[in-house]
Amino acid sequence: MITNSDRMDRITEALDEAADIKGRSLWADARRRFLRNKAATGAVVALLLVVLFVIIGPYFAVWSNEEIDWNVMGMVAEKGAPSIESGHFFGVDELGRDLYSRTIQATRTSLIVGVIGAIVAVTIGTIYGATAGFVGGWVDGLMMRFVDIMIAIPYMFIIILLMVMVERSFFMLFVGIGIISWLEMARIVRGQTLSLKNREFVEAAKACGVGWFTIILRHIIPNLLGLVVVFASLLVPLMILIESFISFLGLGVQEPQTSLGALISEGAGTILYGTIWQLFIPLFFFLVTIISLFFIGDGLRDALDPKDR
C-alpha cells in the first residue's frame, strides 16, 4: 500500500532529477545538430586545412612569389614540374615564378575577398532591409524599388564596367562586388522584418518610447541572426566565385597580386604545352575552398532551421 509519505518522496525525487536536467539554448542545439552533420564537419576540417596552409605555408617556402628561377626560363615544361629538390613544391609558372608561393598568395587573396565582401554585403543588406520593412509605407516602397532596379541590371556588367573605367585595384574590386552583393540580403531581411514588426516584444518597446532605429538594432536584427549567419556562409563562396571569374577574364587583381581565378586562367592558357600543374594545383585549392564553404552553409541552414526542431 502506497502512503502519502511515499508519494511525497517520489515527487521530491522526481523534482530533484528534473532540477539536474540542463536546458539547451538555441545556439547550443544548433551546434549539436551541426556537429552531427558529417558532411558539414568534414567541410570545416577541409577549410581549416586550407586556412592553415595559407598561414603556415610561407614558412616552408624556398622561393618568394615574385622571385624568378632563371634556370627554368624557356624550359618550363621540361624543368618546371613540381619538385622537392628544386624547392618548387608545386612547380613554376610560365615566367619561372614559384607556384607554391603564388598559390598561397592567391588563396589568401580569394579568402579575403570572400570574407570581407560577405561581411560588407550582410551588414548593408541587413540594415537596409530591416529599415525598409520596419518603417514601411512609401519609404519601404521607394527603397525596395531601388533594389528591384539594381537587381534588374546584370551584376557582372556593373563590375566589369567599373574595373574597365577605373583603376583596377583591391578597393575597386570590393566596390564593384559590394554594389550588387547586398541586394538579395536586403529583400530577404525585409520580408522577415515584416513578420516581426508587429510582435509583442516590438509593441512593448514602442510603448516604452524606444526609437525605431534602436528597435531595429536591439530587437529586429538579433531575431534575424540565424538567417543572417546562414546567408553569410553561402555568400562567401559566391564572392570568391565572382572575384575568380573577374580575375579569369583578366579584369581582377593585377600583378604582382594574384588570385585563384588568375592562376587558373594562366594555367588554362599554358596547358597545351604540357604544364598541367599550373592549372590543376590552383584549381584543386579553388574547388576545395568553394565546396567546403557550400557544405558548411548547407549544414548551418539545417542546424538553424526552426522547422526541423
Phi, psi and chi 1 to 4 in degrees:
 res  aa     phi    psi   chi1   chi2   chi3   chi4
   1 MET       -  128.7 -177.2  175.3  178.9      -
   2 ILE   -90.7  121.1  -59.8  175.1      -      -
   3 THR   -89.2  168.8   63.2      -      -      -
   4 ASN   -62.3  -33.8  -69.8  -25.1      -      -
   5 SER   -63.9  -41.2  177.8      -      -      -
   6 ASP   -64.9  -40.6  -66.3  -26.2      -      -
   7 ARG   -61.8  -42.4  -69.5  177.8  178.7  175.1
   8 MET   -63.9  -38.9  -69.6  -59.9  -63.4      -
   9 ASP   -64.0  -42.3  -69.0  -21.9      -      -
  10 ARG   -65.6  -41.0  -68.7 -176.9 -179.5 -179.4
  11 ILE   -62.6  -41.8  -67.6  173.6      -      -
  12 THR   -62.9  -42.7  -57.5      -      -      -
  13 GLU   -64.1  -41.8  -69.0  176.3    1.7      -
  14 ALA   -63.0  -40.1      -      -      -      -
  15 LEU   -66.4  -38.8  -69.8  174.8      -      -
  16 ASP   -63.5  -40.8  -69.1  -21.5      -      -
  17 GLU   -66.3  -39.7  -67.7  176.7   -0.2      -
  18 ALA   -65.2  -33.7      -      -      -      -
  19 ALA   -67.3  -27.5      -      -      -      -
  20 ASP   -79.5  -16.1  -66.9  -25.7      -      -
  21 ILE   -79.5  122.1  -60.9  174.9      -      -
  22 LYS   -97.4  134.1  -64.9 -178.1  178.9  179.5
  23 GLY   -77.2  164.5      -      -      -      -
  24 ARG  -114.3  137.9  -70.1 -165.5  -53.7  -92.5
  25 SER   -77.1  172.7   66.1      -      -      -
  26 LEU   -58.4  -45.1  169.3   66.6      -      -
  27 TRP   -72.7  -34.3  -64.5  105.0      -      -
  28 ALA   -65.8  -41.0      -      -      -      -
  29 ASP   -67.0  -40.2 -175.7   55.7      -      -
  30 ALA   -64.7  -39.6      -      -      -      -
  31 ARG   -63.4  -41.5 -178.0  174.2   62.6 -109.0
  32 ARG   -64.6  -41.5 -169.3  168.9   66.4   97.4
  33 ARG   -67.8  -37.3  -69.9  161.9   58.1   84.6
  34 PHE   -65.9  -42.4 -178.5   83.0      -      -
  35 LEU   -68.3  -22.0  -67.2  176.0      -      -
  36 ARG   -77.8  -15.5  -72.9 -152.5  -53.2 -100.4
  37 ASN   -83.7  103.0 -170.7  -34.6      -      -
  38 LYS   -65.4  -36.7  -65.3 -178.1  179.3  179.6
  39 ALA   -64.2  -42.1      -      -      -      -
  40 ALA   -68.4  -44.2      -      -      -      -
  41 THR   -66.1  -37.3   52.2      -      -      -
  42 GLY   -63.8  -37.4      -      -      -      -
  43 ALA   -66.0  -37.2      -      -      -      -
  44 VAL   -62.1  -43.4  170.1      -      -      -
  45 VAL   -62.1  -44.9  173.2      -      -      -
  46 ALA   -62.2  -42.5      -      -      -      -
  47 LEU   -67.9  -38.1 -174.2   60.9      -      -
  48 LEU   -62.8  -36.9  -73.2  176.3      -      -
  49 LEU   -65.2  -39.1  -70.1  175.3      -      -
  50 VAL   -64.3  -45.3  172.3      -      -      -
  51 VAL   -63.5  -40.0  173.7      -      -      -
  52 LEU   -63.4  -38.2 -160.5   63.2      -      -
  53 PHE   -62.5  -40.4  168.2   73.0      -      -
  54 VAL   -67.2  -36.4  170.9      -      -      -
  55 ILE   -80.1  -47.0  -63.7  173.6      -      -
  56 ILE   -91.3  -26.1  -59.9  179.1      -      -
  57 GLY   -50.9  -43.2      -      -      -      -
  58 PRO   -59.2  -26.1  -26.8   35.0      -      -
  59 TYR   -69.7  -18.8  -64.5  102.7      -      -
  60 PHE  -103.0   -1.7  -61.9   94.5      -      -
  61 ALA   -73.4  134.4      -      -      -      -
  62 VAL   -89.2  -34.7  179.2      -      -      -
  63 TRP  -114.3  148.4  -58.1   78.0      -      -
  64 SER   -80.8  169.6   68.8      -      -      -
  65 ASN   -73.9  -16.8   59.7  -62.6      -      -
  66 GLU  -107.6   -7.5  -62.7 -178.4   24.3      -
  67 GLU   -75.0  135.9 -167.9  174.7   -1.8      -
  68 ILE  -105.0  131.6  -62.9  175.8      -      -
  69 ASP   -90.2  100.8 -172.7   -5.9      -      -
  70 TRP   -69.4  -15.4  -61.2  100.8      -      -
  71 ASN   -71.6  -21.0  -65.1  -37.7      -      -
  72 VAL  -108.8   -0.7  -60.2      -      -      -
  73 MET   -61.1  128.8  -77.0  -66.9  -67.8      -
  74 GLY    84.1  -10.5      -      -      -      -
  75 MET  -134.1   41.7  -63.2 -179.9  -68.4      -
  76 VAL   -63.4  -40.1  174.1      -      -      -
  77 ALA   -66.1  -31.9      -      -      -      -
  78 GLU   -88.6  -39.0  -65.0   80.1   11.1      -
  79 LYS  -116.1   -4.8  -64.7 -176.2  177.6 -179.1
  80 GLY   -97.1   10.9      -      -      -      -
  81 ALA   -70.3  159.8      -      -      -      -
  82 PRO   -54.4  133.4  -26.3   34.4      -      -
  83 SER  -155.8  131.9  170.0      -      -      -
  84 ILE   -74.6  -34.9  -63.1  178.0      -      -
  85 GLU   -62.9  -42.2 -177.7 -179.9   -6.2      -
  86 SER   -81.3  -12.1   64.3      -      -      -
  87 GLY    88.3   -3.8      -      -      -      -
  88 HIS   -93.5   84.3  -61.0  -60.9      -      -
  89 PHE   -63.9  -31.8  -53.8  134.2      -      -
  90 PHE  -110.1   12.8  -68.6  170.4      -      -
  91 GLY    83.9 -166.5      -      -      -      -
  92 VAL  -126.2  163.3  -61.2      -      -      -
  93 ASP   -90.2 -171.5   63.4    6.3      -      -
  94 GLU   -68.4  -16.7   73.3  -82.1    4.1      -
  95 LEU   -99.1    5.1  -62.9  179.1      -      -
  96 GLY    84.2   14.2      -      -      -      -
  97 ARG   -88.8  148.0  -65.7  172.7  -63.8 -174.1
  98 ASP   -67.4  121.4 -176.9   49.1      -      -
  99 LEU   -75.0  -25.1 -166.7   59.0      -      -
 100 TYR   -62.2  -51.2  174.8   82.0      -      -
 101 SER   -67.2  -36.7  -64.6      -      -      -
 102 ARG   -71.2  -31.6  -73.6  178.4   62.4   77.2
 103 THR   -67.3  -39.9  -59.0      -      -      -
 104 ILE   -60.7  -47.3  -66.7  174.1      -      -
 105 GLN   -62.3  -42.3 -178.8 -169.9   29.7      -
 106 ALA   -67.3  -42.1      -      -      -      -
 107 THR   -64.7  -41.1  -53.2      -      -      -
 108 ARG   -61.5  -44.0 -177.0 -169.0  -57.2  118.6
 109 THR   -61.6  -46.0  -60.7      -      -      -
 110 SER   -65.1  -39.6  -64.5      -      -      -
 111 LEU   -66.8  -40.7  -72.7  173.7      -      -
 112 ILE   -63.1  -45.7  -71.0  173.9      -      -
 113 VAL   -60.9  -43.3  170.3      -      -      -
 114 GLY   -65.5  -47.4      -      -      -      -
 115 VAL   -70.5  -50.8  172.8      -      -      -
 116 ILE   -65.9  -40.9  -64.3 -179.2      -      -
 117 GLY   -61.3  -40.2      -      -      -      -
 118 ALA   -67.5  -41.0      -      -      -      -
 119 ILE   -61.6  -46.3  -68.7  173.9      -      -
 120 VAL   -63.0  -45.7  171.8      -      -      -
 121 ALA   -64.2  -43.3      -      -      -      -
 122 VAL   -66.8  -40.5  166.5      -      -      -
 123 THR   -63.0  -51.3  -58.0      -      -      -
 124 ILE   -65.4  -47.1  -63.2  175.2      -      -
 125 GLY   -63.4  -38.8      -      -      -      -
 126 THR   -67.2  -48.5  -59.1      -      -      -
 127 ILE   -65.4  -42.9  -64.6  175.7      -      -
 128 TYR   -64.6  -49.2 -170.3   95.4      -      -
 129 GLY   -67.1  -39.8      -      -      -      -
 130 ALA   -66.0  -38.8      -      -      -      -
 131 THR   -65.2  -45.5  -58.0      -      -      -
 132 ALA   -62.6  -44.4      -      -      -      -
 133 GLY   -69.4  -36.7      -      -      -      -
 134 PHE   -77.3  -43.3 -174.7   80.2      -      -
 135 VAL   -69.5  -45.0  175.4      -      -      -
 136 GLY    69.6 -165.5      -      -      -      -
 137 GLY    64.8 -148.8      -      -      -      -
 138 TRP   -67.8  -27.5   66.2  -91.3      -      -
 139 VAL   -63.6  -45.6  175.6      -      -      -
 140 ASP   -61.4  -44.9  177.8   30.9      -      -
 141 GLY   -61.3  -43.9      -      -      -      -
 142 LEU   -66.0  -45.3 -176.3   63.1      -      -
 143 MET   -64.5  -41.8  -66.7  176.6   71.1      -
 144 MET   -76.7  -26.7  -63.1  -43.3  -64.4      -
 145 ARG   -67.7  -36.1  -66.3  -60.4   76.8   73.7
 146 PHE   -62.1  -42.3  172.2   75.5      -      -
 147 VAL   -62.2  -43.2  170.6      -      -      -
 148 ASP   -61.0  -40.3  -67.2  -21.7      -      -
 149 ILE   -65.4  -43.5  -67.4  172.1      -      -
 150 MET   -66.1  -38.6  -67.9  -62.0  -64.6      -
 151 ILE   -67.8  -32.1  -70.5  178.9      -      -
 152 ALA   -67.2  -24.7      -      -      -      -
 153 ILE   -82.5  129.4  -57.5  174.0      -      -
 154 PRO   -56.4  120.0  -23.7   33.2      -      -
 155 TYR   -63.9  -33.5   68.5   88.9      -      -
 156 MET   -67.2  -32.1 -159.3   57.0   68.2      -
 157 PHE   -63.8  -41.0  172.0   76.7      -      -
 158 ILE   -63.9  -45.6  -62.2  176.0      -      -
 159 ILE   -65.4  -46.8  -62.4  176.4      -      -
 160 ILE   -63.0  -39.9  -67.5  175.2      -      -
 161 LEU   -62.4  -43.2 -172.9   63.1      -      -
 162 LEU   -64.8  -43.0  -81.3  173.8      -      -
 163 MET   -69.4  -26.8  -60.8  -56.0  -68.6      -
 164 VAL   -81.5  -41.3  169.8      -      -      -
 165 MET   -78.6  -33.0  -66.2  178.4   59.0      -
 166 VAL  -113.1  164.4 -170.5      -      -      -
 167 GLU   -58.4  132.3  179.9 -176.1    0.9      -
 168 ARG   -76.3  118.9  -58.4  174.0 -166.8  172.8
 169 SER  -156.4  171.1   62.1      -      -      -
 170 PHE   -58.9  -42.2 -106.8  135.8      -      -
 171 PHE   -61.6  -47.6  175.4   75.1      -      -
 172 MET   -68.2  -29.7  -71.4  -49.3  -56.6      -
 173 LEU   -64.9  -42.8 -174.0   62.2      -      -
 174 PHE   -65.7  -39.5  -78.7  124.7      -      -
 175 VAL   -63.0  -46.1  169.5      -      -      -
 176 GLY   -62.7  -44.5      -      -      -      -
 177 ILE   -70.2  -38.2  -65.6  176.6      -      -
 178 GLY   -67.3  -26.4      -      -      -      -
 179 ILE   -64.5  -33.4  -74.9  176.3      -      -
 180 ILE  -112.6  -16.4   50.1   88.8      -      -
 181 SER   -76.5  -19.9   56.9      -      -      -
 182 TRP   -90.9   -6.3   59.5  -88.4      -      -
 183 LEU   -65.5  -47.7  -60.4  172.5      -      -
 184 GLU   -64.3  -37.7  -72.8  -66.2  -23.9      -
 185 MET   -62.0  -40.4 -174.7   68.3 -163.2      -
 186 ALA   -62.6  -41.2      -      -      -      -
 187 ARG   -67.2  -40.4  -63.1 -179.2   72.6  173.7
 188 ILE   -66.4  -46.2  -65.6  172.3      -      -
 189 VAL   -65.5  -38.3  169.2      -      -      -
 190 ARG   -60.7  -43.2 -178.1 -110.4 -177.0 -174.1
 191 GLY   -63.7  -40.8      -      -      -      -
 192 GLN   -69.5  -34.2  -66.3  -64.6  -44.7      -
 193 THR   -65.7  -36.8  -57.8      -      -      -
 194 LEU   -60.4  -31.8  -69.5  174.8      -      -
 195 SER   -82.1  -14.1   66.0      -      -      -
 196 LEU  -102.0  -22.7  -69.4  172.1      -      -
 197 LYS   -65.5  -22.5   62.6 -175.3  -66.8 -174.5
 198 ASN  -105.0   14.1  -64.8  -39.9      -      -
 199 ARG   -74.2  163.5  -61.4  -75.7  -66.3  -86.6
 200 GLU   -61.3  -41.5  -66.9   80.4    2.0      -
 201 PHE   -67.0  -29.7   58.9   89.1      -      -
 202 VAL   -72.9  -41.8  176.0      -      -      -
 203 GLU   -62.5  -38.1  -65.2  -66.1  -23.1      -
 204 ALA   -64.8  -40.2      -      -      -      -
 205 ALA   -65.3  -39.2      -      -      -      -
 206 LYS   -63.6  -41.9  -69.0  179.3  180.0  177.6
 207 ALA   -63.6  -28.1      -      -      -      -
 208 CYS   -83.4   -0.9  -67.4      -      -      -
 209 GLY    85.4   17.7      -      -      -      -
 210 VAL   -72.6  137.0 -179.6      -      -      -
 211 GLY   -67.3  156.7      -      -      -      -
 212 TRP   -64.7  -37.5   64.7  -89.8      -      -
 213 PHE   -69.6  -36.3 -168.8   70.6      -      -
 214 THR   -66.7  -37.8  -56.4      -      -      -
 215 ILE   -62.6  -40.4  -67.1  176.2      -      -
 216 ILE   -62.2  -46.6  -68.9  173.6      -      -
 217 LEU   -72.4  -36.6  -66.8  179.7      -      -
 218 ARG  -100.6  -16.7  -61.8 -177.1   61.0  179.3
 219 HIS  -124.8  -41.3  -61.8  -76.2      -      -
 220 ILE   -78.7  -56.3  -60.4  -64.8      -      -
 221 ILE   -61.1  -43.4  -68.3  179.5      -      -
 222 PRO   -57.7  -31.8  -28.0   36.5      -      -
 223 ASN   -78.5   -8.1  -78.1  -81.6      -      -
 224 LEU  -102.2    5.6  -61.3  171.8      -      -
 225 LEU   -61.3  -41.0 -155.3   53.7      -      -
 226 GLY   -60.4  -45.2      -      -      -      -
 227 LEU   -62.4  -41.8  173.3   69.8      -      -
 228 VAL   -64.4  -43.0  169.7      -      -      -
 229 VAL   -61.9  -45.0  169.7      -      -      -
 230 VAL   -63.3  -47.1  172.1      -      -      -
 231 PHE   -63.8  -39.1 -168.1   85.7      -      -
 232 ALA   -63.4  -40.8      -      -      -      -
 233 SER   -65.7  -30.7   64.3      -      -      -
 234 LEU   -84.4  -20.4  -64.0  173.5      -      -
 235 LEU   -79.0  -30.2 -161.9   58.5      -      -
 236 VAL   -58.3  -52.5  173.2      -      -      -
 237 PRO   -63.4  -30.7   19.9  -31.7      -      -
 238 LEU   -64.5  -41.4  178.7   61.0      -      -
 239 MET   -62.2  -41.3  -62.8  -66.9   99.4      -
 240 ILE   -65.3  -39.9  -64.9  176.8      -      -
 241 LEU   -63.4  -43.6  -76.7  170.1      -      -
 242 ILE   -63.3  -47.5  -67.0  174.8      -      -
 243 GLU   -62.2  -41.1 -176.7  -82.1  -33.4      -
 244 SER   -65.7  -39.2  -63.3      -      -      -
 245 PHE   -65.5  -43.1  179.9   72.3      -      -
 246 ILE   -62.3  -42.8  -65.7  -62.6      -      -
 247 SER   -68.7  -33.6  -63.7      -      -      -
 248 PHE   -61.9  -34.5 -173.7   85.6      -      -
 249 LEU   -78.1   -7.2  -63.7  177.4      -      -
 250 GLY    86.3   14.1      -      -      -      -
 251 LEU  -109.1    3.3  -60.4  173.4      -      -
 252 GLY   -90.1 -137.2      -      -      -      -
 253 VAL   -63.6  145.6  -65.4      -      -      -
 254 GLN  -111.0  159.8  -59.1  -61.9  -54.0      -
 255 GLU   -57.3  143.8  -63.5  -70.5   -9.1      -
 256 PRO   -83.8    0.4   31.2  -34.6      -      -
 257 GLN   -72.9  157.6  -62.0  -69.4  -30.3      -
 258 THR  -152.3  166.4 -171.0      -      -      -
 259 SER  -141.8  173.1   69.2      -      -      -
 260 LEU   -63.3  -36.5  -70.4  174.5      -      -
 261 GLY   -63.3  -39.9      -      -      -      -
 262 ALA   -66.5  -42.2      -      -      -      -
 263 LEU   -65.4  -39.3  -71.8 -174.8      -      -
 264 ILE   -64.3  -39.3  -67.7  171.2      -      -
 265 SER   -63.3  -43.5  176.4      -      -      -
 266 GLU   -64.6  -41.7  -66.1  171.9    4.8      -
 267 GLY   -65.9  -37.1      -      -      -      -
 268 ALA   -66.3  -29.5      -      -      -      -
 269 GLY   -78.7  -18.4      -      -      -      -
 270 THR  -115.1    2.6   59.9      -      -      -
 271 ILE   -64.7  -26.5 -167.1  171.7      -      -
 272 LEU   -66.9  -18.2  -66.3  178.0      -      -
 273 TYR   -87.8    1.8  -59.0  107.0      -      -
 274 GLY    94.0    4.2      -      -      -      -
 275 THR   -91.3   66.5   56.6      -      -      -
 276 ILE   -67.2  -24.2   59.0  174.0      -      -
 277 TRP   -65.8  -27.0   60.5   87.0      -      -
 278 GLN   -66.1  -25.2  -67.3 -172.9   35.8      -
 279 LEU   -95.3  -48.3  172.7   62.4      -      -
 280 PHE   -76.8  -28.0  -72.7  107.4      -      -
 281 ILE   -69.4  -54.1  -71.2  177.5      -      -
 282 PRO   -64.0  -32.4   19.7  -30.4      -      -
 283 LEU   -64.7  -35.9 -175.7   61.6      -      -
 284 PHE   -62.3  -48.9  169.8   77.5      -      -
 285 PHE   -65.1  -36.0  -78.3   90.9      -      -
 286 PHE   -63.8  -47.5  176.1   78.6      -      -
 287 LEU   -67.3  -41.3  -69.5  176.4      -      -
 288 VAL   -61.5  -43.5  169.4      -      -      -
 289 THR   -65.0  -48.7  -57.5      -      -      -
 290 ILE   -65.4  -48.4  -67.1  -63.2      -      -
 291 ILE   -64.3  -40.0  -66.9  173.5      -      -
 292 SER   -62.2  -44.2  -62.9      -      -      -
 293 LEU   -65.4  -37.4  -72.8  167.7      -      -
 294 PHE   -67.5  -40.6  -86.1  123.1      -      -
 295 PHE   -65.9  -38.9  -87.8  117.3      -      -
 296 ILE   -64.3  -44.6  -68.1  171.9      -      -
 297 GLY   -61.8  -40.4      -      -      -      -
 298 ASP   -65.5  -38.6 -169.0   60.7      -      -
 299 GLY   -66.8  -39.4      -      -      -      -
 300 LEU   -66.0  -38.1  -74.2  172.7      -      -
 301 ARG   -62.8  -43.5 -177.3 -173.9   60.7 -166.0
 302 ASP   -68.4  -37.6  -67.5  -19.5      -      -
 303 ALA   -70.9  -32.4      -      -      -      -
 304 LEU   -99.9    4.4  -66.8  169.5      -      -
 305 ASP   -76.7  114.6 -170.6   -7.8      -      -
 306 PRO   -67.0  -20.8   24.3  -32.6      -      -
 307 LYS   -71.0  -20.0  -66.0 -177.5  -68.3 -175.7
 308 ASP   -95.8    4.7  -66.6  -23.0      -      -
 309 ARG   -81.1      -  -60.5 -166.5  179.7  -75.4
